[in-house]
Amino acid sequence: MSRSLKKGPFVDVKLLKKVKDKKPASTGVINTWARRSQVSPEMVGFTFGVHNGKSHIDVLVSEEMVGHRLGEFSPTKKFLRHGGKMQKEMEAKKQEAEIAAAQAAKAPAAAAPAAK
């Protein structure tokens, strides 16, 4: 559900104070815990360290990010991979193919000097 138009977008007041009257080039990373704050046009060009629950992830704000929340660009969960027997078989085949390709590339290179 979106926020009403008469209220306007939510931007953390402390975050706006940190951005106000500063230039993006001179300011370093601005650490923040305000993941729910929306990106406003004044924030374009700044680098924010958005907290993901464990550490701050650097987010460089661009034009396309305006209107989105800061938390969208700092994932809180680490995706490892989908697993299972089928996945392991596919990875084993891929690894065998890479080894075979490397051996095939070595074989002609090694045979060429012996032919001279």
Contacts in CASP RR format, 6 or more apart in sequence:
PFRMAT RR
TARGET T0000
AUTHOR 0000-0000-0000
METHOD contacts of the structure
MODEL  1
MSRSLKKGPFVDVKLLKKVKDKKPASTGVINTWARRSQVSPEMVGFTFGV
HNGKSHIDVLVSEEMVGHRLGEFSPTKKFLRHGGKMQKEMEAKKQEAEIA
AAQAAKAPAAAAPAAK
3 9 0 8 1.000
3 10 0 8 1.000
9 38 0 8 1.000
9 40 0 8 1.000
9 67 0 8 1.000
10 36 0 8 1.000
10 37 0 8 1.000
10 38 0 8 1.000
11 37 0 8 1.000
11 38 0 8 1.000
11 40 0 8 1.000
12 32 0 8 1.000
12 34 0 8 1.000
12 36 0 8 1.000
12 37 0 8 1.000
14 34 0 8 1.000
15 30 0 8 1.000
15 32 0 8 1.000
15 34 0 8 1.000
15 37 0 8 1.000
15 43 0 8 1.000
16 40 0 8 1.000
16 42 0 8 1.000
18 30 0 8 1.000
18 32 0 8 1.000
19 30 0 8 1.000
19 42 0 8 1.000
19 43 0 8 1.000
19 46 0 8 1.000
20 42 0 8 1.000
24 44 0 8 1.000
24 45 0 8 1.000
24 46 0 8 1.000
24 47 0 8 1.000
27 46 0 8 1.000
27 47 0 8 1.000
28 47 0 8 1.000
29 47 0 8 1.000
29 48 0 8 1.000
29 49 0 8 1.000
29 56 0 8 1.000
29 58 0 8 1.000
30 46 0 8 1.000
30 47 0 8 1.000
30 48 0 8 1.000
30 49 0 8 1.000
31 48 0 8 1.000
31 49 0 8 1.000
31 51 0 8 1.000
31 56 0 8 1.000
32 48 0 8 1.000
32 49 0 8 1.000
32 50 0 8 1.000
32 51 0 8 1.000
32 70 0 8 1.000
33 51 0 8 1.000
34 70 0 8 1.000
35 50 0 8 1.000
35 51 0 8 1.000
35 69 0 8 1.000
35 70 0 8 1.000
35 71 0 8 1.000
35 74 0 8 1.000
36 69 0 8 1.000
36 70 0 8 1.000
36 71 0 8 1.000
37 69 0 8 1.000
37 70 0 8 1.000
38 67 0 8 1.000
38 68 0 8 1.000
38 69 0 8 1.000
38 70 0 8 1.000
39 61 0 8 1.000
39 65 0 8 1.000
39 66 0 8 1.000
39 67 0 8 1.000
39 68 0 8 1.000
39 69 0 8 1.000
39 70 0 8 1.000
40 66 0 8 1.000
40 67 0 8 1.000
41 66 0 8 1.000
43 61 0 8 1.000
43 66 0 8 1.000
44 61 0 8 1.000
44 62 0 8 1.000
44 63 0 8 1.000
44 65 0 8 1.000
44 66 0 8 1.000
45 60 0 8 1.000
45 61 0 8 1.000
45 62 0 8 1.000
46 60 0 8 1.000
46 61 0 8 1.000
47 58 0 8 1.000
47 59 0 8 1.000
47 60 0 8 1.000
47 61 0 8 1.000
48 58 0 8 1.000
48 59 0 8 1.000
48 61 0 8 1.000
48 70 0 8 1.000
49 56 0 8 1.000
49 57 0 8 1.000
49 58 0 8 1.000
49 59 0 8 1.000
49 74 0 8 1.000
50 56 0 8 1.000
50 57 0 8 1.000
50 59 0 8 1.000
50 70 0 8 1.000
50 71 0 8 1.000
50 73 0 8 1.000
50 74 0 8 1.000
51 57 0 8 1.000
51 74 0 8 1.000
52 74 0 8 1.000
52 75 0 8 1.000
52 76 0 8 1.000
53 76 0 8 1.000
57 73 0 8 1.000
57 74 0 8 1.000
57 75 0 8 1.000
59 70 0 8 1.000
59 73 0 8 1.000
59 74 0 8 1.000
65 73 0 8 1.000
81 87 0 8 1.000
END
